[in-house]
Amino acid sequence: MANKNRPKMSPQDRAKQFMPFDAVKGLREALAKKEKEILGREEIERIEENAEFFGNIHKNN
């Protein structure tokens, strides 16, 4: 239902409402640091390679 008191929002502005944001600043970085401590560098590199590989497959389909 459109509001007659406000101008229509552009599709770009509407899309911005659904973009991810960090509700807690620095949380993502802190979690990544802890993940490296727990998993170890080699396992993280393997996970990142797999993520890149599967991301490329998804883009091509």
C-alpha positions in Angstrom: 0.0 0.0 0.0 1.6 3.3 -1.1 1.8 6.2 1.2 0.7 9.5 -0.5 2.8 11.6 1.9 6.2 10.1 0.9 7.8 10.0 -2.6 8.2 6.5 -4.1 11.5 4.8 -3.1 13.9 3.9 -5.9 14.7 0.2 -6.3 18.3 0.8 -5.2 17.2 2.5 -2.0 14.8 -0.4 -1.3 17.6 -2.9 -1.9 19.8 -1.2 0.6 17.3 -2.0 3.4 18.1 -5.7 3.0 21.9 -5.4 2.8 23.8 -7.1 5.6 25.3 -5.0 8.3 27.4 -5.5 11.4 25.1 -4.9 14.4 28.2 -5.4 16.7 31.2 -3.6 15.3 34.3 -5.9 15.2 32.4 -9.1 15.9 33.1 -10.6 12.5 36.8 -9.9 12.8 37.0 -11.3 16.3 35.2 -14.5 15.2 37.6 -14.9 12.3 40.6 -14.5 14.6 39.2 -17.1 17.1 38.5 -19.4 14.2 42.1 -19.2 13.1 43.3 -20.0 16.6 41.0 -23.1 16.8 41.2 -24.5 13.3 44.7 -23.7 12.2 45.9 -22.0 9.1 46.0 -25.1 6.8 42.4 -26.1 7.5 41.2 -22.5 7.0 43.0 -22.3 3.6 41.3 -25.6 2.6 37.9 -24.3 3.6 38.5 -21.0 1.7 39.6 -22.9 -1.4 36.5 -25.0 -1.3 34.3 -22.0 -0.8 35.9 -20.3 -3.8 35.5 -23.4 -5.9 31.8 -23.9 -5.1 31.2 -20.2 -5.5 32.6 -20.4 -9.0 30.4 -23.4 -9.8 27.3 -21.5 -8.6 28.2 -18.5 -10.8 28.5 -20.7 -13.9 25.1 -22.3 -13.5 
